[in-house]
Amino acid sequence: MPWREIWESHGGRIAGVAFGFILGIIYLISGFWDMLFFALVVFIGYTLGGRKDAQAPLFPWRELLEQLSARWRPFK
């Protein structure tokens, strides 16, 4: 599979993981807890990149607002 096809289909995930990896390396140097933070940053980068690839909004504010308003209506 040529690199261009890979980049076109998974470009957001690749960029997200690369960004998370670079940020994570900064925190990785110190120890175990920073390594766990590194894994969290890479996971967040992968998740946001996957949302970009799927053409979904990065933060589904509208869905979150609808769920919260349906859950906590003052008078049901």
Backbone bond lengths (Angstrom), bond angles and torsions (degrees), N, CA, C in turn:
res aa  C-N    CA-C-N  psi(-1)  N-CA   C-N-CA  omega(-1)  CA-C   N-CA-C  phi
1 M - - - 1.462 - - 1.535 107.61 -
2 P 1.312 117.00 122.17 1.479 119.44 -179.84 1.523 111.41 -64.34
3 W 1.312 114.32 152.00 1.470 120.87 -177.53 1.525 112.24 -60.42
4 R 1.317 117.07 -33.97 1.466 119.72 -178.99 1.528 111.42 -63.45
5 E 1.320 116.79 -41.21 1.469 120.33 178.37 1.524 111.00 -66.10
6 I 1.331 115.41 -40.52 1.466 119.26 177.75 1.519 109.89 -62.39
7 W 1.334 116.86 -44.64 1.466 120.30 -178.75 1.525 110.93 -64.70
8 E 1.338 117.32 -40.02 1.463 120.21 -178.91 1.522 111.99 -67.49
9 S 1.327 117.27 -36.15 1.457 118.84 -177.36 1.524 113.36 -87.04
10 H 1.323 117.89 -26.54 1.464 121.15 -176.08 1.528 112.25 -131.23
11 G 1.314 117.97 26.16 1.462 121.41 -176.02 1.515 113.90 -61.27
12 G 1.308 117.32 -39.99 1.466 120.45 179.97 1.517 111.89 -66.13
13 R 1.329 116.17 -40.94 1.470 119.42 179.10 1.520 110.86 -67.79
14 I 1.330 117.10 -41.66 1.465 120.48 179.83 1.526 109.85 -63.11
15 A 1.325 116.92 -45.63 1.459 120.34 179.02 1.520 111.37 -65.49
16 G 1.324 117.41 -40.03 1.463 120.93 179.50 1.512 112.45 -64.44
17 V 1.339 116.38 -43.35 1.459 119.42 178.99 1.526 110.51 -68.81
18 A 1.317 117.36 -39.33 1.467 120.06 178.41 1.530 110.61 -63.04
19 F 1.315 116.62 -43.31 1.464 120.45 178.42 1.520 110.70 -64.28
20 G 1.326 116.31 -44.72 1.457 119.91 177.37 1.514 112.05 -63.49
21 F 1.333 116.86 -38.19 1.461 121.05 179.32 1.526 110.80 -64.52
22 I 1.314 116.73 -44.71 1.470 120.43 179.96 1.525 110.31 -63.88
23 L 1.332 117.33 -45.99 1.461 119.54 177.52 1.522 111.31 -65.55
24 G 1.320 115.92 -37.91 1.455 119.92 -179.11 1.521 112.88 -66.77
25 I 1.322 117.84 -36.03 1.468 121.07 178.92 1.523 110.07 -58.99
26 I 1.316 116.89 -35.82 1.463 120.38 179.07 1.518 110.40 -60.26
27 Y 1.323 117.24 -39.70 1.457 121.43 -178.24 1.529 113.10 -88.42
28 L 1.320 117.13 -18.72 1.459 121.75 -175.00 1.525 113.22 -69.02
29 I 1.293 118.26 -26.11 1.456 122.85 -172.80 1.528 111.99 -63.41
30 S 1.303 119.23 -25.43 1.463 121.75 -170.13 1.520 115.83 -84.20
31 G 1.325 121.49 -35.42 1.455 119.62 -177.37 1.511 114.45 161.20
32 F 1.351 115.41 -163.63 1.464 122.76 -172.40 1.519 113.04 -62.71
33 W 1.322 117.96 -49.62 1.462 120.12 -176.67 1.517 111.27 -65.38
34 D 1.306 115.66 -33.82 1.461 118.32 176.31 1.528 110.66 -70.10
35 M 1.341 117.22 -30.33 1.453 120.17 174.87 1.533 110.02 -64.27
36 L 1.328 117.27 -40.27 1.461 119.81 177.18 1.523 110.90 -65.46
37 F 1.310 116.42 -38.22 1.465 119.99 175.60 1.526 109.98 -63.71
38 F 1.327 116.78 -39.07 1.463 121.93 176.29 1.529 110.52 -57.28
39 A 1.321 117.42 -46.51 1.457 121.13 179.38 1.527 110.91 -62.33
40 L 1.324 117.07 -39.50 1.460 121.00 177.72 1.525 111.27 -63.29
41 V 1.325 116.71 -43.28 1.467 120.59 -179.61 1.525 110.53 -64.42
42 V 1.343 117.64 -41.73 1.465 120.34 178.01 1.523 110.64 -64.45
43 F 1.333 117.49 -40.95 1.462 121.01 178.53 1.528 111.02 -62.82
44 I 1.322 117.21 -43.29 1.465 120.56 178.73 1.525 110.38 -63.67
45 G 1.331 116.70 -42.60 1.466 119.91 177.28 1.517 112.16 -61.39
46 Y 1.332 116.32 -41.70 1.461 120.53 178.63 1.528 111.03 -64.84
47 T 1.318 116.50 -42.25 1.460 120.95 -178.92 1.525 111.25 -64.84
48 L 1.326 117.02 -46.77 1.464 119.95 179.55 1.524 111.07 -66.46
49 G 1.327 117.03 -37.23 1.462 120.15 176.57 1.517 111.68 -65.03
50 G 1.326 116.64 -38.94 1.466 120.56 176.95 1.517 111.89 -64.17
51 R 1.324 116.18 -37.62 1.476 119.26 177.06 1.525 110.45 -65.60
52 K 1.342 117.05 -37.64 1.453 120.39 178.31 1.523 110.24 -65.08
53 D 1.346 116.93 -42.92 1.464 120.62 178.47 1.521 111.66 -61.93
54 A 1.324 117.47 -36.09 1.460 121.77 -178.94 1.528 112.34 -82.87
55 Q 1.325 117.13 2.70 1.465 122.58 -178.28 1.517 111.70 59.40
56 A 1.310 117.15 29.27 1.461 122.34 177.42 1.526 108.14 -95.38
57 P 1.320 117.28 154.57 1.467 118.41 176.79 1.527 110.22 -63.75
58 L 1.335 116.21 143.82 1.460 119.85 -178.45 1.515 111.65 -63.24
59 F 1.321 117.06 -39.69 1.460 121.86 178.42 1.523 107.89 -126.97
60 P 1.324 118.43 109.89 1.470 121.21 -176.77 1.530 111.17 -76.84
61 W 1.321 117.26 70.17 1.471 122.00 -176.39 1.518 111.39 -61.27
62 R 1.322 116.52 -40.97 1.458 120.25 -176.12 1.531 111.06 -63.51
63 E 1.346 116.22 -45.42 1.462 120.01 178.50 1.524 111.09 -63.76
64 L 1.312 116.69 -41.97 1.460 121.06 179.56 1.527 110.51 -62.70
65 L 1.321 116.39 -43.54 1.460 120.62 179.47 1.530 111.19 -63.74
66 E 1.341 117.04 -40.21 1.465 120.15 178.46 1.532 111.20 -65.26
67 Q 1.329 117.31 -41.43 1.459 120.64 179.18 1.519 111.40 -64.92
68 L 1.322 116.65 -43.22 1.459 120.28 -179.39 1.525 111.55 -67.84
69 S 1.339 116.52 -41.10 1.464 118.35 -179.44 1.533 111.10 -69.79
70 A 1.328 118.12 -32.29 1.463 120.27 176.91 1.528 110.73 -71.24
71 R 1.290 116.78 -32.29 1.469 121.04 -177.15 1.529 111.58 -77.68
72 W 1.330 116.73 -41.61 1.460 120.42 -173.80 1.516 112.62 -116.63
73 R 1.297 115.73 60.22 1.470 118.62 174.21 1.520 107.89 -79.22
74 P 1.318 116.93 138.62 1.459 118.47 -176.81 1.531 113.36 -61.68
75 F 1.338 116.59 -41.56 1.450 120.80 -179.72 1.529 109.07 -132.01
76 K 1.324 116.41 110.62 1.465 119.08 -179.16 1.502 110.53 -90.23
